[in-house]
Amino acid sequence: MKIFKNYSIKNSLNIKSKAKYYVELYDKKDFNSFHSFIKKEKVPILIIGEATNIVLPDFYNGIIVKPIFNQFIFNEDQKTVAVGSSINWHEFVLKMIENNIIGYENLSSIPGSVGASPIQNIGAYGREVSDLIESVDCYDYIEDEFITFKNIDCNFSYRNSIFKNKNYIIYNIDFTTNSYNNFNLRYSTVQKFIDSNKIDLNSINAMDVSKIITKIRSKTLPDPIKIPNVGSFFKNCIVNKNIIKTDRFSLDDLIIWNADNDKSKIGSARLIDLIKDQLDNFENVEIYEHHSLVLIAKDNATQEDIIDFARHIIDKVYENFNISLEIEPSIIFN
Ligand SMILES: Cc1cc2nc3c(=O)[nH]c(=O)nc-3n(C[C@H](O)[C@H](O)[C@H](O)COP(=O)(O)OP(=O)(O)OC[C@H]3O[C@@H](n4cnc5c(N)ncnc54)[C@H](O)[C@@H]3O)c2cc1C
């Protein structure tokens, strides 16, 4: 275990942020020392991966913890692979493709670490990580105990899981290696790309699908290294269609997918597109021109700037549609 004091935390929004303590954990044996350390310090604790989905304050008056676990071990009998939480997600996807394992390719190029993937059940282009996880190994830093969650016990749903706001450090995930035999190319954007580029589906392999997904993503999502962002700032909304206000816009103006029971999933990007001209200008944050769910931060942006702008968008969407947008990244308060 390594402990750093008053440490700058790199994050994809480029917010200038420091933590009272920054701690790196390298080994299961470090958890015990970490437990003793937090008992002594009695301050808030935040676990991070690559900080691509968090909105940090200027100063975090607590302990920011990064578990650094890099194992990648196949278990041929179980048809699983054990993967360390700090491995970069896209590098992991590429490794699965190299090993001829199907099912991961649609999740190519999602920023961040393997360890964060179950937290919000990352998903894209018709696949969610919950389709691929066998089990998740955690350390409960308050109870000082190890827990393994089987997939069924993770309570996965759209951008949600049992791991949100819990005292768990995820240090290993077992992924399945034999869940899928075919590619999932049904998502409309993927189909359109295949049609317009006249791609022959008979000669396509997992690496081709991965490259297609990466190309599609690069058209609408900014690279956080060049343009600071956290990806989609708002989730799509699950609501009953009957509650939607239709005096300014009609239901035909919206993107509506059928979800479960009497609820529908409403595309939040379209809601924001429709009210964009009603929004005030904010100095340090704006909506990305190619994707209305993405907020991009300018050089001096603070957490407050970003939250103020997000609240302004939420208010306008509510005023126009009677729909409450929900924020996707974790907002970290002091
Ligand atoms: C350009 C861009 C595009 C994106 N596209 C998508 C997309 O298509 N689909 C999608 O679902 N997401 C997307 N995201 C969001 C982001 O990629 C994911 O949420 C990713 O899983 C975050 O990984 P991270 O390591 O950066 O997590 P962090 O931002 O470091 O942390 C995110 C959350 O996970 C917790 N956490 C992190 N690691 C651990 C751990 N080891 N143990 C316990 N808790 C932990 C943190 O406390 C925090 O609450 C995008 C982000 C960007 C910037």
The ligand as an SDF file (V2000), in Angstrom:
LIG
                    3D

 53 58  0  0  0  0  0  0  0  0999 V2000
  -16.1380    9.5190  -23.9050 C   0  0  0  0  0  0  0  0  0  0  0  0
  -16.8420    8.5990  -22.9460 C   0  0  0  0  0  0  0  0  0  0  0  0
  -17.7110    7.6400  -23.4500 C   0  0  0  0  0  0  0  0  0  0  0  0
  -18.3750    6.7670  -22.5820 C   0  0  0  0  0  0  0  0  0  0  0  0
  -19.2030    5.8180  -23.1110 N   0  0  0  0  0  0  0  0  0  0  0  0
  -19.8700    4.9680  -22.3050 C   0  0  0  0  0  0  0  0  0  0  0  0
  -20.7320    3.9610  -22.8480 C   0  0  0  0  0  0  0  0  0  0  0  0
  -20.8580    3.8190  -24.0550 O   0  0  0  0  0  0  0  0  0  0  0  0
  -21.4040    3.1650  -21.9720 N   0  0  0  0  0  0  0  0  0  0  0  0
  -21.2610    3.2820  -20.6250 C   0  0  0  0  0  0  0  0  0  0  0  0
  -21.9120    2.5260  -19.8930 O   0  0  0  0  0  0  0  0  0  0  0  0
  -20.4270    4.1990  -20.0760 N   0  0  0  0  0  0  0  0  0  0  0  0
  -19.7410    5.0400  -20.8810 C   0  0  0  0  0  0  0  0  0  0  0  0
  -18.9090    5.9990  -20.3440 N   0  0  0  0  0  0  0  0  0  0  0  0
  -18.7440    6.0790  -18.8770 C   0  0  0  0  0  0  0  0  0  0  0  0
  -17.4830    5.3340  -18.3520 C   0  0  0  0  0  0  0  0  0  0  0  0
  -16.7150    4.8890  -19.4080 O   0  0  0  0  0  0  0  0  0  0  0  0
  -17.8690    4.1290  -17.4950 C   0  0  0  0  0  0  0  0  0  0  0  0
  -18.7120    4.5060  -16.4470 O   0  0  0  0  0  0  0  0  0  0  0  0
  -16.6330    3.4270  -16.9160 C   0  0  0  0  0  0  0  0  0  0  0  0
  -17.0260    2.2010  -16.3430 O   0  0  0  0  0  0  0  0  0  0  0  0
  -15.9010    4.2790  -15.8830 C   0  0  0  0  0  0  0  0  0  0  0  0
  -14.6930    3.6290  -15.5450 O   0  0  0  0  0  0  0  0  0  0  0  0
  -13.6220    4.3220  -14.6160 P   0  0  0  0  0  0  0  0  0  0  0  0
  -12.5760    3.3230  -14.3110 O   0  0  0  0  0  0  0  0  0  0  0  0
  -13.1570    5.5940  -15.2380 O   0  0  0  0  0  0  0  0  0  0  0  0
  -14.4950    4.6180  -13.3150 O   0  0  0  0  0  0  0  0  0  0  0  0
  -14.3990    5.8960  -12.3520 P   0  0  0  0  0  0  0  0  0  0  0  0
  -14.9010    7.0950  -13.0960 O   0  0  0  0  0  0  0  0  0  0  0  0
  -13.0740    5.9730  -11.7260 O   0  0  0  0  0  0  0  0  0  0  0  0
  -15.4980    5.4970  -11.2720 O   0  0  0  0  0  0  0  0  0  0  0  0
  -16.8640    5.3800  -11.6200 C   0  0  0  0  0  0  0  0  0  0  0  0
  -17.6240    4.8300  -10.4120 C   0  0  0  0  0  0  0  0  0  0  0  0
  -17.1850    3.5130  -10.1210 O   0  0  0  0  0  0  0  0  0  0  0  0
  -16.6390    3.4250   -8.7930 C   0  0  0  0  0  0  0  0  0  0  0  0
  -15.4690    2.5380   -8.9140 N   0  0  0  0  0  0  0  0  0  0  0  0
  -14.4820    2.6060   -9.8360 C   0  0  0  0  0  0  0  0  0  0  0  0
  -13.6260    1.5880   -9.7000 N   0  0  0  0  0  0  0  0  0  0  0  0
  -14.0680    0.8550   -8.6460 C   0  0  0  0  0  0  0  0  0  0  0  0
  -13.5970   -0.3320   -7.9950 C   0  0  0  0  0  0  0  0  0  0  0  0
  -12.5060   -1.0080   -8.4000 N   0  0  0  0  0  0  0  0  0  0  0  0
  -14.2980   -0.8030   -6.9100 N   0  0  0  0  0  0  0  0  0  0  0  0
  -15.4160   -0.1550   -6.4830 C   0  0  0  0  0  0  0  0  0  0  0  0
  -15.8990    0.9590   -7.0600 N   0  0  0  0  0  0  0  0  0  0  0  0
  -15.2450    1.4660   -8.1330 C   0  0  0  0  0  0  0  0  0  0  0  0
  -16.3100    4.8600   -8.4060 C   0  0  0  0  0  0  0  0  0  0  0  0
  -16.3620    5.0400   -7.0000 O   0  0  0  0  0  0  0  0  0  0  0  0
  -17.3950    5.6330   -9.1320 C   0  0  0  0  0  0  0  0  0  0  0  0
  -18.5980    5.6130   -8.3990 O   0  0  0  0  0  0  0  0  0  0  0  0
  -18.1930    6.8710  -21.1810 C   0  0  0  0  0  0  0  0  0  0  0  0
  -17.2900    7.8470  -20.6650 C   0  0  0  0  0  0  0  0  0  0  0  0
  -16.6170    8.6860  -21.5390 C   0  0  0  0  0  0  0  0  0  0  0  0
  -15.6560    9.7080  -21.0030 C   0  0  0  0  0  0  0  0  0  0  0  0
  1  2  1  0
  2  3  1  0
  2 52  2  0
  3  4  2  0
  4  5  1  0
  4 50  1  0
  5  6  2  0
  6  7  1  0
  6 13  1  0
  7  8  2  0
  7  9  1  0
  9 10  1  0
 10 11  2  0
 10 12  1  0
 12 13  2  0
 13 14  1  0
 14 15  1  0
 14 50  1  0
 15 16  1  0
 16 17  1  0
 16 18  1  0
 18 19  1  0
 18 20  1  0
 20 21  1  0
 20 22  1  0
 22 23  1  0
 23 24  1  0
 24 25  2  0
 24 26  1  0
 24 27  1  0
 27 28  1  0
 28 29  2  0
 28 30  1  0
 28 31  1  0
 31 32  1  0
 32 33  1  0
 33 34  1  0
 33 48  1  0
 34 35  1  0
 35 36  1  0
 35 46  1  0
 36 37  1  0
 36 45  1  0
 37 38  2  0
 38 39  1  0
 39 40  1  0
 39 45  2  0
 40 41  1  0
 40 42  2  0
 42 43  1  0
 43 44  2  0
 44 45  1  0
 46 47  1  0
 46 48  1  0
 48 49  1  0
 50 51  2  0
 51 52  1  0
 52 53  1  0
M  END
$$$$
